[in-house]
Amino acid sequence: TTINICLQIVRSLGLLFMPVTPFASAKIRSMLNLPGSFTDDGWSSAGQFLLTEGHVLGTPEILFTKIEDSVIDAELDKLAKESAPTPVPEKKPMAPIKPQVQFEDFQKIDLRVAKVLACEAVPKSKKLLRLKVLVGEEERQIVAGIAANRKPEDLVGTSIIVVANLAPASLMGVESQGMLLAANGVNGEFALLTVTNDVPPGSGIK
């Protein structure tokens, strides 16, 4: 009697769960060896015992596979990573603006477009690159501490902006005849100031 009542309840639960777990309900009906579908029985049959005496059951099988704790933990970790807020880069305070200069002082600085003809690392230095640039029809050598962020071969052919009238200086025993311009970036990186390549070398910057 107990087994009979349990099987009758299983049929009723299969009917009631059908809108939520249709595939599991279909398996239940197959294991009970009932023809047709739960839809044929009708919603009102949930309270009725429809398995008759002598009814032969179908082949039983595991209805739901157990999910191991390790699988659940892996999914929870995955959800936590997906829902975690994207870290916002730390904003560093802007460097203080230098004292004001008169327009006449600014006019003394000669900014020009220079095309990089060649570039190589300065021997015995991890930071310095030696650039051969064309300013108008004049070829110059500029030494810049950009080796950590730029490869020499990536600079060849680009048009950069240089301070053309800066007094020559010696870096690691190599003379630099000017200075290129770059903007400070995050984590010590920088953005090299460039112009489109169709600007003739030697063009002034206003």
Rosetta blueprint (number, residue, H / E / L):
1 T L
2 T H
3 I H
4 N H
5 I H
6 C H
7 L H
8 Q H
9 I H
10 V H
11 R H
12 S H
13 L H
14 G H
15 L H
16 L H
17 F H
18 M L
19 P L
20 V L
21 T L
22 P H
23 F H
24 A H
25 S H
26 A H
27 K H
28 I H
29 R H
30 S H
31 M H
32 L L
33 N L
34 L L
35 P L
36 G L
37 S L
38 F H
39 T H
40 D H
41 D H
42 G L
43 W H
44 S H
45 S H
46 A H
47 G H
48 Q L
49 F L
50 L L
51 L L
52 T L
53 E L
54 G L
55 H L
56 V L
57 L L
58 G L
59 T L
60 P L
61 E L
62 I L
63 L L
64 F L
65 T L
66 K L
67 I L
68 E L
69 D H
70 S H
71 V H
72 I H
73 D H
74 A H
75 E H
76 L H
77 D H
78 K H
79 L H
80 A H
81 K H
82 E H
83 S H
84 A L
85 P L
86 T L
87 P L
88 V L
89 P L
90 E L
91 K L
92 K L
93 P L
94 M L
95 A L
96 P L
97 I L
98 K L
99 P L
100 Q L
101 V L
102 Q L
103 F H
104 E H
105 D H
106 F H
107 Q H
108 K L
109 I L
110 D L
111 L E
112 R E
113 V E
114 A E
115 K E
116 V E
117 L E
118 A E
119 C E
120 E E
121 A E
122 V L
123 P L
124 K L
125 S L
126 K L
127 K L
128 L L
129 L E
130 R E
131 L E
132 K E
133 V E
134 L E
135 V E
136 G L
137 E L
138 E E
139 E E
140 R E
141 Q E
142 I E
143 V E
144 A E
145 G L
146 I L
147 A L
148 A L
149 N L
150 R L
151 K L
152 P H
153 E H
154 D H
155 L H
156 V L
157 G L
158 T L
159 S E
160 I E
161 I E
162 V E
163 V E
164 A L
165 N L
166 L L
167 A L
168 P L
169 A E
170 S E
171 L E
172 M L
173 G L
174 V E
175 E E
176 S E
177 Q L
178 G L
179 M E
180 L E
181 L L
182 A E
183 A E
184 N E
185 G L
186 V H
187 N H
188 G H
189 E L
190 F E
191 A E
192 L E
193 L L
194 T E
195 V E
196 T L
197 N L
198 D L
199 V L
200 P L
201 P L
202 G L
203 S L
204 G E
205 I L
206 K L
